[in-house]
């Protein structure tokens, strides 16, 4: 589903010891949308300023609170 370049980008993210939190760079957002749209990944994105939660739902629905 993902290109070699996209897989390499994800591999560089790694996992932090205190949880799974990543700065939302444009490239990561594109990957989340692509994987969610293909129903390969359910994703939730939390923002703190301004406060917002985005999540994707299978069935190609996108919700924003």
Secondary structure by P-SEA (a helix, b strand, c coil): cccaaaaaaaaacccccccccccccaaaaaaaaaaaaacccbbbbbbccccbbbbbbcccccccc
